[in-house]
Amino acid sequence: MQRMADDATGPKLVIFARLPVPGKAKTRLIPALGEEGAARLYARLLNRTMEEARASALPIELRVTGGECAAFRSLYGTDLAIRDQGEGDLGERLARIEGPALVIGSDCPGLIAPVLKAAADALEERSVVIGPATDGGYYLIGFRERCPWLFADMAWSTPTVFAETLARCAARGIGPAILPELADIDTPEDLAAWPELQ
């Protein structure tokens, strides 16, 4: 495994993030929490994700939206690689990431450092690793090499994303490593399971 400049080893951990701006973050929770409340929740989730990411000792790269790189540096320090996600839908933005990489968002409070380490270890044996979410999507996707076929023309934010991803892997003879199923926080019902975040 290649030694990274910051002494972290393994695939890079790419975190898709946005600034916790009211009205722009966790929009599906705005009806329940209001714009300010949804933004505060997103900030808590992102901070929790960053803590677990750092604890994993993997090299971290933030992929942010809207030219917010400088703002993220002021929030999380200059030791992080920070890049703009670029244009296009989620699939196009994911397809740009070079492997080996683990890609996550910040909606999954159960995603802790040992799970991230397990995902990194899985990439030593398998070319793809997936962390399925309880809503039918996934909270983590990892790959050794760039694989745009995993992301093109995907019906994002639907209950079929994980199943379709498995089908695409099977069509190419790839048996992905599967992590434990975890829950994203997208609805008030999801949030009820995490009182400490409220």
C-alpha positions in Angstrom: 0.0 0.0 0.0 1.3 3.4 -0.9 2.3 5.7 1.9 0.5 9.0 1.8 2.1 12.4 2.6 0.1 12.8 5.8 1.0 9.3 7.0 -2.4 8.0 6.3 -2.6 4.8 4.3 -5.2 3.1 2.2 -7.8 4.3 -0.3 -8.7 8.0 0.0 -12.0 8.7 1.8 -14.0 11.1 -0.3 -16.7 13.0 1.5 -19.4 14.7 -0.5 -20.4 17.8 1.5 -22.0 21.2 1.4 -22.0 24.2 3.7 -24.8 24.0 6.3 -26.7 27.0 4.9 -30.3 27.3 5.9 -32.6 26.4 3.0 -29.8 24.5 1.2 -29.1 21.6 3.6 -31.2 18.6 4.5 -34.1 20.1 2.5 -36.3 17.0 3.0 -36.3 17.8 6.7 -37.2 21.5 6.4 -41.0 20.9 6.7 -40.3 19.2 10.1 -37.3 21.2 11.4 -37.5 24.5 9.6 -34.6 25.8 7.5 -32.4 26.8 10.5 -33.1 23.5 12.3 -32.3 21.4 9.2 -29.0 23.3 8.6 -28.1 22.8 12.3 -28.7 19.1 12.0 -26.6 18.9 8.8 -23.8 20.7 10.6 -23.9 18.1 13.4 -24.0 15.2 11.0 -21.0 16.6 9.0 -19.0 17.2 12.1 -19.7 13.7 13.3 -18.7 12.3 9.9 -15.4 14.3 10.0 -14.6 13.0 13.4 -15.1 9.4 12.3 -13.2 10.0 9.1 -10.2 11.4 11.0 -10.4 8.5 13.5 -10.2 6.0 10.5 -6.7 7.3 9.7 -7.6 7.2 6.0 -6.5 10.1 3.7 -9.5 12.5 3.5 -10.7 14.5 0.5 -13.7 16.8 0.7 -15.7 17.2 -2.4 -17.8 20.4 -2.0 -20.4 22.3 -4.0 -20.7 25.9 -5.1 -17.1 27.1 -4.8 -17.1 26.6 -1.1 -13.5 25.3 -0.8 -12.2 28.3 1.3 -15.1 28.1 3.7 -14.5 24.4 4.3 -10.8 25.1 4.9 -11.7 27.6 7.6 -14.1 25.1 9.2 -11.9 21.9 9.1 -8.3 23.0 8.6 -5.8 23.4 5.8 -4.6 19.8 6.1 -7.5 18.4 4.0 -7.6 18.0 0.3 -10.7 20.0 -0.8 -12.1 20.0 -4.3 -15.2 21.3 -6.0 -17.6 18.5 -7.0 -18.0 20.1 -10.4 -21.1 20.2 -12.7 -23.6 17.5 -13.5 -25.9 15.1 -11.6 -24.7 12.9 -8.7 -23.7 10.2 -11.1 -21.5 12.5 -13.2 -19.8 13.9 -10.0 -19.2 10.4 -8.7 -17.8 9.2 -12.0 -15.0 11.8 -11.8 -13.5 10.2 -8.7 -10.3 8.2 -9.3 -9.7 5.1 -7.3 -8.8 3.7 -5.0 -11.5 5.5 -3.1 -14.3 5.2 -0.6 -17.1 7.7 -1.2 -19.5 8.8 1.5 -21.9 11.6 2.3 -22.6 12.8 5.8 -26.2 11.5 6.3 -25.3 8.3 8.1 -24.5 8.8 11.8 -23.9 5.0 12.3 -20.9 5.1 9.9 -18.1 4.9 12.4 -14.3 4.6 11.9 -14.2 0.7 12.3 -16.7 0.4 9.4 -14.6 2.8 7.3 -11.5 0.7 8.1 -13.4 -2.5 7.2 -14.4 -1.0 3.8 -10.7 0.0 3.1 -9.6 -3.6 4.0 -12.3 -5.0 1.7 -10.8 -3.1 -1.3 -7.7 -5.2 -0.9 -9.7 -8.3 -1.8 -12.5 -6.9 -4.0 -12.7 -4.2 -6.7 -15.9 -2.8 -5.3 -17.3 -2.4 -1.8 -20.8 -1.2 -0.9 -22.5 -0.1 2.3 -26.2 -0.6 1.8 -28.6 1.9 3.4 -32.0 0.8 4.9 -33.8 3.0 2.3 -32.6 0.9 -0.6 -29.6 3.2 -1.5 -26.1 3.1 -0.1 -24.2 5.1 2.4 -20.7 4.1 1.0 -19.4 3.1 -2.4 -15.8 2.1 -2.8 -13.8 1.1 -5.9 -10.2 0.4 -6.8 -10.5 2.0 -10.2 -12.7 4.7 -11.7 -16.0 3.0 -12.8 -18.4 5.4 -14.4 -20.7 2.5 -15.4 -21.7 2.2 -11.7 -23.2 5.7 -11.8 -24.5 6.6 -15.3 -28.3 6.9 -15.7 -29.0 5.9 -12.1 -32.4 6.7 -10.6 -30.9 8.4 -7.5 -32.9 8.8 -4.3 -35.0 5.8 -5.0 -35.3 2.4 -3.2 -33.7 0.6 -6.2 -30.2 2.2 -6.1 -28.5 -0.6 -4.1 -30.2 -3.4 -6.1 -29.3 -1.8 -9.4 -25.7 -1.3 -8.3 -25.5 -5.0 -7.5 -27.0 -5.9 -10.9 -24.4 -3.7 -12.7 -21.6 -5.4 -10.8 -23.0 -8.8 -11.6 -23.2 -8.0 -15.2 -19.5 -7.4 -15.2 -18.7 -10.5 -13.1 -17.8 -8.4 -10.1 -18.7 -9.7 -6.6 -18.6 -6.6 -4.4 -17.9 -6.7 -0.7 -21.0 -5.8 1.3 -20.8 -3.8 4.5 -23.4 -3.9 7.3 -26.7 -2.2 6.5 -27.0 1.3 8.1 -29.7 4.0 8.1 -29.3 7.5 6.6 -31.1 10.4 8.2 -33.5 11.8 5.6 -36.8 12.0 7.3 -38.2 12.9 10.8 -38.7 9.1 11.4 -35.0 8.5 10.7 -34.0 11.3 13.1 -36.1 9.8 16.0 -33.5 7.0 16.4 -30.8 9.6 17.1 -32.0 11.8 20.0 -28.5 13.1 20.6 -28.5 14.8 17.2 -31.7 16.7 17.9 
